[in-house]
């Protein structure tokens, strides 16, 4: 009898428990018995010719900031683990995944409160990058990316406030998806910056991300059909997003532009609206004051127990007045209107996901270097959050040991169209080969 989901679940649980792997650092809570029961139920439906949809029996992980009934939502924090009350209900996103038959195998590690693009967590340890364990995974959805790349689950559900799905996806060789912010409910998800937070995912293909996004958004779960490349208009974002690229990223970006230009119409474009983001960030940005307002009491009572780098970033918003933040949000709204006009000319915008490949852990022991690397990891991805675009990162590896990413921006609300166009461009990057399908298993990479 078929027990495909149970087999994949046991595979995932074995990898979590493997002493020579990163499972203990990538997965903070393991739902072994519940996952086995969900997998067995999915296999029984399959044998009966029934299905709850395309995620039925698919093994997934969820980030440590989603509410699960009866559990404390830690958000990667040792303080919350000690002091917070247990959630009374599953987050709607978690409930939708369960209703779709998904097998939730674990809650995954993350930067504390999701406030860093690097992925370090001093409380629970930081999982090493699957391509080189001496390097960081990227963040804040660090554990989900490592788990997915290591074959612990086929889809990792995360959040993205400034790049938290796309950065670790790019550094770990995955597809990372950030929807238009209000597409998926943030209810029952520990907040960082309510103006910028969104719920996304990471997987090995655009198609898998599209299915997870559809379930999370309560949208149609029809398989994504790649758009036609004929007539597709790609704007290659220029300016600051192409500065300070390391040699790995610069080389692959130039090769990618040459390759894309042979298949699709591509043009360099500068976006004037970026000056609005620069001005707002020059005043201190939006995320720091919103994050500080949400965590003020915790920092006052337990600040010494918070990751010093995260604490410092939050406290950077302490002196900001409510009026100043309101003015910045008004400027942001004006910038969103300006940015939208770019999509009158281009279907998608393309740029490197990050300016650098994954740094080593040793490089980040110095606080100044940590801040500099964090800035370069977040710089390009945060554009999509500021202007409330949908965005996807596609892996660029091409045989190199260290992956990076091609990021595509789509118009606000045009999520399905961007996924279709990303699937077509994914085909170009893969040389026409179809990406790995769901429930086919994932080969374990060398440790």
Steps between C-alpha positions, in 0.01 A plus 500: 500500500615853428639695796681773311429777750596283798828405332586866437401588854728232642776627270455851637493382863816294448680803359388716791639241744823428310792590732718604206239740356349837582157374601536592867584859408262540206195346674410628848177303552447161337147365454598138448181319602261762365691500169486122475126505564444770237715310250313174562167680451626648172618160377164346592322767296734435208424127510128581502541728198426811708697820544477825693699677230855531367656534847330186633778291655774752420752534783559860605653707779375824655702787642519537877274808505174334390251425777431133565223432751631408845856618432695812583592689183871563561589700185856378556509668842612341826314775687166420334559130556510574875240774533237482225164328536415205276299571187133414530453422130697417190582797280261507200795416276577188705132404502484532121806279458349231723167520314690454173653176632854635536723310743658752740817329621673779693521862607820653368770725643523869419668826590349622828179694424591467127710819512811419294589376153798300625318221684707477819329383819715500817232324707429188294806487277519580130478226236784496251444570133435174307764595242771574757432443869756767597270761346176660617163399355354850471193616686282555657338170385831318547384164633231459235745556217758258640234239577355519150840488330600205722187304410308565822170584341427606145368848575599738780243758610660823617449873522656789311522853644814611318607187314469222757389229255694622197838552668536149647354353182767674292784402734382138530409436134119507523206692356376764746156662473367824649138583414329836502478565874127470560455196277554263795366562851753603767260403779668270748847587366737675742538849347814699431387794287127484418541741207756271334435143623390231254467121509696315232678172436807324364520186285691336216279641226271788411216249457533378859508857634192584292303209648594592856415865435160404361416296809620774736301765310189279463537541124451255214753215518530455125861416402693803385536508119819669377429820309606536140842658460382662179443867566612481864658831602770485768642814655851448635507718808818709507653748740574420862375138475803415285759664726728316745436163334757241600689319224275190510179700461639745244627221276176305509288812456683594180471144367130496587430831326669371186298179514168668571553757228521223241160362608301805611483873439712664774573868560687687771270714712542748783204544736460852635280377785807348666592851612188496720619184673847651542353810663279301739785270596718806553255604771526161668264289290173332590596162647710620800234725658220250434710214641595708805139597566396134497787380720554804727374333818691179436823693439448700820441191712726243331727692260814322624350173380455620141756450223716817531497563124120473482461708817720775356301511176170524687626767736595703195128575471456607863542874442265523203175689556163368389464803274832428331397141433164616359682738266730220385202275430338780300821538297505126449144511360608770255799286400277198441293703253815612318644150485181354358544708184813300412279199430324692222821437302638176647338172602768422757811664642815293548796552732740294714325372812797580720823687434709223657509125543477349848772634733683266734412491868850623576447813289209602722672484840581869466193718564585756231544230236179333611310827449663555159419149375144527633454826306621343175276197545189712562565790264344363181229277649358773725393702195210261440380534858523877503297537180274201579583306187490125450845351450675170440862388517620230258821310576816567300750223560631375166736251660652755737533403864332815627159591358347844466168614356319673217217708644190595307256771609137504391230761531308532827220242494625326185626199693371227271634676191846532658504131590411408142775724364748371758419143397583590139830664599576203727478289184763719333731467801450122506571464130145388433510220758193472719565569870466219751134426574348476846515168688794373298740501793809711547852361480695579815792734430847427636547634854 
